[in-house]
Amino acid sequence: MELNLQSGGVMDVSEKVFGAKYNQSLVHQAVVAYLAGARAGTHSQKTRSEVSGGGSKPWRQKGTGRARAGTIRSPIWKGGGVTFAAKPKSYAQKINKKMYQNALRSILSELARQKRLHLVESIDINEPKTKAMVAYLQSLNLEDVLIVTENFEQNIYLAARNLQKVSATEVKSINPVDLVGFGNVLMTVSALKKIEERFA
């Protein structure tokens, strides 16, 4: 399989990585699992047994004309506990490593088929300036783009972080949410080779 380079010419790429059949249900499962794993799950509320106070009956059982009450910390009282109190929990969903990798292959292949995957030899951003990144992307006629490099490039990351529809990441950090969340993916040749090594 061949992909076009932005500078002209073509590059042979792995059919296994960039020619896989698109599996919508698997991609959906991977996206949901990734988003679920990102949830903190640190919410916590107090039950009636955890709220302070309420050690004695507020009034006697009979003879007052009021409804019986055993504690002022009942959930129906102001300042009482929460009936079904939220507690810290993990939202992580299990997805097998091979399924996750197949989902990423499926997304990369679909990006290639839709010509939304763009290859460059290198990204020449020599200073962490947003203006430099804007000019570079305009020269490629690209917007709404995820930039993928082989390793973390600080200048590229800093130049891209203030742009609303631009993000930069490295190969080891690519995930299904980012790949499906941008209109285009701009990838260096070295990053593409590293992806082929990882998923081949």
N, C-alpha and C positions, 0 to 999 in steps of 0.2 A: 504494500500500500504506500502511496505517496502523498505528502503534504506540501503545499506551496510555502515558500519563504517570502517574507515581506520585501526582501531586497531583490527578489527574483530567483528563479531556479526552484528545484523541488528537492525533497528529502525523503528517502525511504524510511518508513517507520514500521513497527511491529504490527502485524495483522491481528495478533492476539490481544494487544492492548488498545489499538485504535480502530479495529474492525469488528468489534464484538456487537452482537445483536442487542438492541435496546430492550431492557426489561423494566417496564414502568413500575410494576409492583415491588420489585426488589429495590429500585432506587427510592421509592416512597418509604419503604421499611428502613432503609439506611438513613434517610433524612430525618425521619421521626425519631429513630434511636439516637442519632447524634444530638438533636435538639433536646431530647429527654435527658440525656447524660449531662447536658450543660446546665440543667436546672439545679439551683443550690439546695432546695429542700430543707432550708433552715428555719422555716416558719414554726412558731411554737405559741400555743395558748394554754391557759390554765384551766383545769377541770375544777369542779366544786371542792374536791379534796385538797387542791393546791392553793386555793385562794386563802389569804390570811383572815382570821376572825371566824365568827360563827360557831363558837364552841358551845354555846348554851341556847336553849329554845328562846326565841324572842318573846313569847308569851305562853301562858298555860294552854293546854290542849282544849279545854272546854270552858264555856261560860262567858267568853268575851264577845261573842257575836261575830267574830272575824274567822276567816278560814284558818284551819290548823296550819302551823308552820314549825318546822324542826330546826331550821337554820337560816340566817340572813344571807348565806352564801349560795342559796339555791339558784339555779340558772334563770329562774323567772324573776329574781330580785335584781334591782340595780346594784352593781358591784359584785354580783355573783359570778360563779364560774361559767364556762362555756359548755353547752350541752355536748356537742361532738367536737371537742377541742382538737385543733390541728397540732400534730407533733412532728419533729424532724424525721424525715424519711428520704430514702434514695429513690429517684425517679428513673434510674438507669435501666435501659432495656438491653437484654442480651442479644447480640447478633454475632454470628460466627465470623471468624477472620476471613474465611474464603468468600462468604457472602458479601462482606463489606468490600473486599477487593474487587469482586465481580461487579458490584454496584458502581464503584469508581471507574472500572473499565467501560461499563455501559455508558456512563455519563461522558467520558472522554471520547468514546467512539461516536456518540450522537453529536457532540460539539464539532468533531471533525467532519461528519457528514453534512451538518448544517453550515459549514464554513464559518463557524464562530471561534475556531481555534486558530490563532495566528502565531507564526513562528518568526523569531528574529535571532540573528547570530549573537547579539549582545544588546544590552540596554545602556546607552551612554548617558547616564545621569551622574555627573561628577561632583555635584553639590546638592545638599538637602534643601532644594528650593522648589516650592510648589509651582512657580512660574516655569521652571525648567521642565517639570513633568507635563504641564499643560501643553507647552510647545511641542514636546516630543510626541504626545498622543495625537495632537492635531496634525503633525507631519505624517502620521500613520492613518489618519482619518478614523480614529477609534474613540469611542466613549462608552461609558458603563462597562468597565473592564477590570478583570482580575489579573494581576501581574504575578507570574510564577517564575521564580529564579531557583537555581540549583541550591544555593545556600542563602542565608539571611544577608541582605544587602541594606545596610543602614541608610545610605543616601536615598535609595529608591523608596524604602519604607517611609522615611520622613517627608520626602517630596510628595508622596501619594496620600498621606493620612488626612490632610485637610480637604481633600476632594471628595465630594459627596458620593459619587458613583465610581470611585476608583479604590482599589485595595491591593496591597502587595503581600505576598506570602512566599515561603520556600517549599520545596518539594515535600519534605517530611511533614509539613503542616497542612497540606491540602485536605479538604474534607468535602463531602457531598453537598453541604449547605452552601458553601462559597461557590462551588462549581456550577450549581444550578441557579444561584442567585444573581449572577451577572450576565449581561448580554453577550459579552465576549471574554475570551481568555487569551492573554498575551503571554507566550512562553518562550524562554530562551532555548536554544538547541541543547545546551548542556543540561538544562532541567528536563527536557524531553527524554534525553538518553538515560538520565537517572530514574525517571518514571518507568521507562522500559525495563531497566534492571530490576526495579522493585516489583513490577507486576507481571513480568514475562514468565 
